[in-house]
Amino acid sequence: MSGRKVRKGSNRRVRLTREGYEKLKKELDELRHKLIYEISERIKEARELGDISENSEYEAAKDEQGRISSRIMEIERLLNSAEIIDSTDTSHVDVGSWVILKNLSTGEEMKIRLVTPQEADIFHGKISVDSPIGKSILGRKVGEKVKVNAPKGIVEYEIVTIEAS
């Protein structure tokens, strides 16, 4: 990116893997369904109970309706500005790459996928490019060694393999 600043709310592209894009589309469909059917029904039922000024069921349903509407708008913004990453280049680590890293102290290997912050999920091996590991391996090649500033101190890894997404 050149030296220009990107203002919040601008048409900045959001890089997503195909899997991340599809996951957001599915979440959007589920939230729309919930908003249209379930929340609307809860609000209708709460109104039928009478005075809504002191009706906690009504207030809870309206609050949830607001949260869901906000999330729907956020997902729509992400999807509308999405650039789908199909990483086929295995010459270097890029967003979408699957990487096997070897801890040089312990000899243990771990397989991770480098993803955007929106897709990060440590429990499924999806590591953000903004994380210490992500920043250390982005653009690197097989055989290179990287040092990562981890909570327990500096950890050195070797990039064993790079696989396309």
C-alpha positions as CSV (number, residue, x, y, z in Angstrom):
1,M,0.0,0.0,0.0
2,S,1.3,3.4,-0.8
3,G,1.7,6.1,1.9
4,R,-1.9,7.2,1.7
5,K,-4.0,6.8,4.8
6,V,-7.2,4.7,4.7
7,R,-10.1,6.4,6.5
8,K,-12.4,4.3,8.6
9,G,-15.5,3.5,6.6
10,S,-13.8,3.8,3.3
11,N,-14.0,1.2,0.6
12,R,-10.9,-0.7,1.8
13,R,-10.7,-4.3,0.5
14,V,-10.9,-7.1,3.1
15,R,-8.9,-10.1,2.2
16,L,-10.6,-13.4,3.0
17,T,-10.0,-17.0,2.2
18,R,-12.8,-18.8,0.2
19,E,-13.6,-20.7,3.4
20,G,-13.9,-17.5,5.5
21,Y,-16.1,-15.9,2.9
22,E,-18.4,-18.9,2.8
23,K,-18.6,-19.0,6.6
24,L,-19.6,-15.3,6.7
25,K,-22.3,-15.9,4.1
26,K,-23.7,-18.7,6.1
27,E,-23.7,-16.7,9.3
28,L,-25.4,-13.8,7.5
29,D,-28.2,-16.2,6.2
30,E,-28.7,-17.6,9.7
31,L,-28.8,-14.2,11.3
32,R,-31.3,-12.9,8.7
33,H,-33.5,-15.9,9.3
34,K,-33.3,-15.4,13.1
35,L,-34.1,-11.7,12.8
36,I,-37.0,-12.2,10.5
37,Y,-38.7,-15.2,12.1
38,E,-37.5,-15.8,15.7
39,I,-37.0,-12.3,17.0
40,S,-40.1,-10.9,15.3
41,E,-42.1,-13.7,16.9
42,R,-40.7,-12.9,20.3
43,I,-41.4,-9.2,19.9
44,K,-45.0,-10.0,18.8
45,E,-45.5,-12.4,21.8
46,A,-44.1,-9.8,24.2
47,R,-46.4,-7.1,22.8
48,E,-49.4,-9.4,23.4
49,L,-48.6,-9.5,27.1
50,G,-49.7,-5.9,27.4
51,D,-47.8,-2.8,28.5
52,I,-44.4,-2.9,26.8
53,S,-42.9,0.0,28.9
54,E,-42.2,-2.5,31.8
55,N,-42.0,-5.7,29.8
56,S,-38.5,-7.3,30.2
57,E,-39.2,-9.9,27.5
58,Y,-40.0,-7.1,25.0
59,E,-36.8,-5.2,26.0
60,A,-34.6,-8.3,25.7
61,A,-36.0,-9.2,22.3
62,K,-35.5,-5.6,21.1
63,D,-31.9,-5.6,22.4
64,E,-31.2,-8.9,20.6
65,Q,-32.8,-7.5,17.5
66,G,-30.4,-4.5,17.6
67,R,-27.3,-6.7,18.2
68,I,-28.3,-9.0,15.3
69,S,-29.0,-6.0,13.0
70,S,-25.6,-4.6,13.8
71,R,-23.8,-7.9,13.1
72,I,-25.7,-8.3,9.8
73,M,-24.5,-4.8,8.7
74,E,-21.0,-5.7,9.7
75,I,-21.0,-8.9,7.8
76,E,-22.6,-7.3,4.7
77,R,-19.8,-4.6,4.8
78,L,-17.2,-7.3,5.0
79,L,-18.7,-9.4,2.2
80,N,-19.2,-6.3,-0.1
81,S,-15.5,-5.3,0.3
82,A,-14.1,-8.9,0.3
83,E,-11.2,-9.9,-1.9
84,I,-11.1,-13.7,-2.0
85,I,-7.6,-15.1,-1.6
86,D,-6.8,-18.3,-3.5
87,S,-3.2,-19.0,-2.5
88,T,-1.7,-21.3,-5.0
89,D,1.9,-20.0,-4.7
90,T,3.9,-22.2,-2.4
91,S,7.2,-20.4,-3.0
92,H,6.6,-18.2,0.1
93,V,4.1,-17.9,3.0
94,D,1.1,-15.8,2.2
95,V,-2.4,-15.3,3.5
96,G,-4.2,-18.6,3.0
97,S,-1.1,-20.7,3.1
98,W,-0.9,-23.8,5.2
99,V,2.5,-23.9,6.9
100,I,4.2,-26.6,9.0
101,L,6.5,-25.0,11.6
102,K,9.1,-26.9,13.6
103,N,9.9,-25.6,17.1
104,L,13.7,-25.7,17.1
105,S,13.9,-26.1,20.9
106,T,11.5,-29.0,21.3
107,G,11.5,-30.5,17.8
108,E,7.7,-30.4,17.8
109,E,5.9,-29.5,14.6
110,M,2.6,-27.7,14.2
111,K,0.5,-27.1,11.1
112,I,-1.2,-23.7,10.9
113,R,-3.0,-21.7,8.3
114,L,-2.2,-18.0,7.9
115,V,-5.4,-16.0,7.7
116,T,-6.8,-12.5,8.1
117,P,-7.7,-11.3,11.6
118,Q,-11.5,-11.8,10.8
119,E,-10.9,-15.5,10.2
120,A,-8.4,-16.2,13.0
121,D,-9.3,-19.3,15.2
122,I,-6.5,-20.6,17.3
123,F,-8.5,-23.8,18.1
124,H,-8.6,-24.7,14.4
125,G,-5.0,-23.8,13.6
126,K,-5.9,-20.5,11.9
127,I,-3.4,-17.9,12.9
128,S,-3.8,-14.2,12.1
129,V,-1.2,-12.4,9.9
130,D,-1.3,-9.7,12.7
131,S,-0.2,-12.2,15.4
132,P,3.5,-12.5,16.3
133,I,3.8,-15.8,14.4
134,G,1.9,-14.5,11.4
135,K,4.1,-11.4,11.2
136,S,7.3,-13.5,11.5
137,I,6.5,-16.0,8.8
138,L,4.6,-13.8,6.2
139,G,6.7,-13.8,3.0
140,R,9.2,-16.4,4.2
141,K,10.3,-19.5,2.4
142,V,10.8,-23.2,3.2
143,G,13.9,-23.7,5.3
144,E,14.0,-20.2,6.7
145,K,14.2,-19.8,10.4
146,V,12.2,-17.2,12.3
147,K,12.2,-15.9,15.8
148,V,8.8,-15.2,17.4
149,N,8.4,-13.1,20.5
150,A,5.9,-15.3,22.4
151,P,4.5,-14.8,26.0
152,K,7.1,-17.2,27.4
153,G,10.0,-15.6,25.5
154,I,11.6,-15.9,22.1
155,V,10.8,-19.1,20.2
156,E,12.6,-20.1,17.1
157,Y,10.9,-22.0,14.3
158,E,11.9,-23.4,11.0
159,I,9.4,-23.4,8.1
160,V,9.2,-27.0,7.0
161,T,6.5,-26.9,4.3
162,I,4.2,-24.4,2.6
163,E,1.0,-25.7,1.1
164,A,-1.6,-23.9,-1.0
165,S,-5.0,-23.3,0.3
